[in-house]
């Protein structure tokens, strides 16, 4: 599970529509969740894995995301359901198994870095767009 929180800090005397900002950041959060889920669920090329197993895409299907918003924070949660893919921890978890790290499987650390970077860029662009009107 990766949890990225964006907590709006609204300056006094702000010259923009606060509700519009919050709605736009919620939209950003949903996009960050969708992009993060797609990122982590992308398998490395089969040629990198030398075990000869046949992929079932079960691990890909185990990933889900949800976005929650309260008056104080917007939370994006991306996680893999171990009931669907009980081996998820060794393939993409922390710590990740050496075989899977060597085969270039993305792991939760990669996902967290991407989600944090995406959140910073997207939310900053949204703030810039709304403030500079």
N, C-alpha and C positions, 0 to 999 in steps of 0.2 A: 504494500500500500504506500502511496506517495501522497502527502498532504501538503499542498501549497496554499498559503493563506494570503489574501490581499485585503488589507484593512484600510479603508478610506480615511484619510485625515483631511478634514475640510477646514480650510482657513476661514477665520471670521471675515465678513465683508466680501466673500467670494463673488466674483462677477460672472457667474455662470449658473446654470440650472443644476442644482445638486441632484435632484431626482433623475434627470437625464444622465448625469455622470454615473450614478449607481446602476441604472439600467444598462448603460453601455459596458460597464465593468462586468456585470453579470453575463452579458453576451460574450465578452472576452473570455470569461471563465469557462463557459460552455465550450467555446472553441478550443481553449487550452486542453480541456478534458478530452475532447474528441481527437485532437492532434496527438496528445500523449498516448491515448489508447491505441491509435493507429501505429505510432512509433514503436511502442513496446511489443505489439502483436506482429510486427514484421519479422519474419524468419530470415536468418542468414541464408545465402545460397546453399543448396543441398551439397554442392561439391566440396564445401568446407567441412562437412561432417562425414567422417570415414567409417561410420558404424554400419552402414548399409540398411538401416531401418527405413520403413515406409512412414512418411509423415501422414498424420491423421487430422492435423489442424485443431486438435483438442485444446492445446495450450493457447492457441490464438483465440479460441472461443471462450476461454476461461477469463479473459480480461474484460473488465467493465469499468464504468466511470459514473460518478454522480457529482452534481454541483449543488451545494446548499447555500442559501443566503439568509442572513439575519440583518437586523438593523445595524449591527456592528462589524460583521465580517462576511466574506464570501469564501467558501471552502470548496476546493476541487479535490476529489478523492479518486484515485485510479488504483485498482487492485485486481489480483488474480484469485479466483475461487479454487481453493485446494480440494473441494469436493468434486470439481470437474477435472482438474489436472493435479493430482496429488504430488507430482514430481516438479511442480512449478518452482519450488524453492531452490532445488539443485540446478535447474536450467537457467532461471532468470533472477534468482533471489540474491540475498546477501547473507552469507558468502555464496558465491556462485561456484559450481563445480568446475574444476580445471578443464575438463574435456569441453564443456560448453563455452567457457571463456576463450579457450583456444580456437573454437569454431566461430568466434565473433558473435555469439548471441548477445543481444542487448540485455542489460540487467537493470534492476531497480535504481541503482546509482546513476546509470546513464539517463534513465527516465526522469529522475529528480533534477538532474542538471538541465535537461532540455525544458522541463516544465517551468523551472525557476527562470531560466533565460527567456522563454516565451512570455511568461507572465510580466516580467520587467519591461520587455519591449512593447508588448501589446497594450498594457495599461498606460505606460508612458505616452505612447502614440495617441491613445484615447484622450488622456488628460490634455495633451498638447492640442489636439484637434478641437476639443470643447472649450478650452480656455482662450484660444487665440481667435475666436469668432469675432 
